[in-house]
Amino acid sequence: MECLVVKKYAKAIFLSKDADYICEQLNKISQAFSISRFKAILESYDIKKEKKIEFVMSILGEVKPSLHHLIQLLGLNSRLALIPNIVEELKKQKALEENIYFGTIYSKESLEENKINELEQGLSKRFDAKIKLDSKQTDQQGIKISLEELGYEISFSMDNLKTKLNEYILKII
C-alpha cells in the first residue's frame, strides 16, 4: 500500500512544473532522515502534525508555494516519513525518462573502476540504454550483475562451471 502512495506522489510531482525544484528540496529533507533524532521527531505521536510540518519547513527556509503545499499535504496525512521513498521514486522516474538504468555488481572482491566502466559500456550497447552499475561485496564466489528495472540478471560462478564441466565429461564417458 505504501508503495502505491509513494508512486502517486512521485508521479504528481514529476508532472508538475516545479518538478526539479521540488525534487531538489525533498532531497535535502531526505538527507535529514539519516539523523535518528529527526526521524524520532517525525514519528512521535506526542508532537502535533502542524509542529512537524513547521519543523520540516524550518530545514528548507523560504520555499515556493507548491512545495509548501506538498509538505502540508504530507504532514496532514501523516506521510512525512515517506519523503525518502518519494525521492527514490522520483530518481527512478527521471532515470527512466532519460533511458538510464541502474544495476548492482555483487562480487567477493572489490572491482576496479575501469572494470566497472567496461561492464557498463558492454551492457549499455546490449540494451541500447545507459547503464550505471554499483559494486557491492558479498561472501559468494563468482560475480553476479543484477539490473532489476530491466528484469535481467547475469551470474558466473567457478563452482557452477566446474560442476557443469564434470557433468558434461561424465556424459561423454
N, C-alpha and C positions, 0 to 999 in steps of 0.2 A: 504494500500500500504506500509506504513511504517513498519508494522508487517512482511510483506514478506521480505523486505530488511533486517530487523534485523535477521530474521531466516536464510537467506542466508549467512550473515556474520558469524553468530554464528556457522552454520554448517561447513563452511570453516575453521574457527578457531579450532573447535572441532576435525576436521580430520587432522589438521596439526601436525607435530612432536613436535612443541613447544607449544602445547595447554595449558598445565599447567602454563608455564611461562607467556604466553600472557594473560591468564585469570587473573593471579595474578596481573600483571601490569595494566590491564584495570580496575581491581577492585580499585586500588589506584586512578586512574583518576576518576572513577565513584564517589568515596567519595568526590572529589573536587567539584562535581556538587551541593553539599549541600550549597556551598558558592555562594551567589547571584552575587557577582562581577565576579566570574569565569564564571558563565552562561551568564552574560551580555557581557563579552568579546567575548565568542564564538558565541553569537547570533548577535553581532554587524555587521552591513553592512559597517561600516566605516573602519574596520580593514581587511587587505588583508588576503586571505586564507593562504599564506605562513607564515605570522606572527602568525596566530592562531596555525598552526602546530608547529612552534618553541615554542610557549607558552606552549602547551600541552607537548611537548618533554622535556621542561625545568623542568617539575614536576618530570619526571622519571630519568633524568640524562642519563647515558650511558645505551643503550639498545641493544638487539640483532637486526640484520638486518630485521628479519621477522616482528618484532613489529614496527620497524621504517617504513617499507613499508606499513604496515597496517594503521598506523596513517596518513601517507602521503595520502594514498588512501581515507581514511575517510575525511580528510581535503580538498582535491582537489574536492571531490564530495559533499562538504558541508554537511557532515554527522557526524561531531564530536559530535553533540548533541545526537546522537543515542547510544553513548557508555554505558550509564547506562542500556538501554534496551538490548543491546548486552550482557552485563554482566549477567543480569537476565535470558536471554535465555540460556546462557552457563551453568548457575547453574541448570536450568531445565533439560537440556540435560544430564548433568553429573548425576543428581539425577535419571533420567530415566534409564541411563546405569547401575547404581548401585542398581536399583529397590527400590528407595526411593521416597515416595510421600509426599507432604506437604498439610496440611489441616488447617482449622481455626475453632475454637470453639467460637460461639457467645453466650454470656450469660449476664444476668443482673448483677450478682455478679462475682467477681474475683474468679477463680478456683485455688485450691491449686495445687502445683507441683505434688504431689503424685497422685491426681485425674487425672491430665492430662496424667501422665505416665501410669496409668491403662487403660485409654481410648486408648492411643497409642498402648499398648500391645494387647488389645482386637481387635482393628481394624487391627493390623498387622497380627494376626492369621487369621482373617476373609478373608483378601485379599491376604494372603501369600506374603506380601511385607512389607518393613519397612515404617512405617507411622510416620511422625513428625507433631505434632499439635502446633498451636499458639493460644493463647487465646486473645479474644477481647471483651470488654464490650459494650453492646448495651442497648437500652431502652426497648426492647421487653421482655415480660415474657417468661420463658422457656429457653430451650437450643437448639442450632442448631449446627450441625457439618457438615462442607462442605469440601469435597475432590474433588476439581474441576477437577484435572487431571484424576481422575477415574470416573467422572460424577456421584458422589454419594453424597447424602445429607440426613442427619437424623435430624428430628426436633421433639421436645417434648414440648408441651405447656400444662400447667394445664387448661387454658381456653378451649382449644380444647378437652381435656379429659373430662371436666365437661359437655361440650355441647354434646359430643357423648354419654356420660353416660345418660344424660337427654333424648336424643332421643331414646336410647335403652329401658329405663324404660317406656317411653310413648308408644312405640311399643308393649311392653309386656302387658300393661294395656289395 
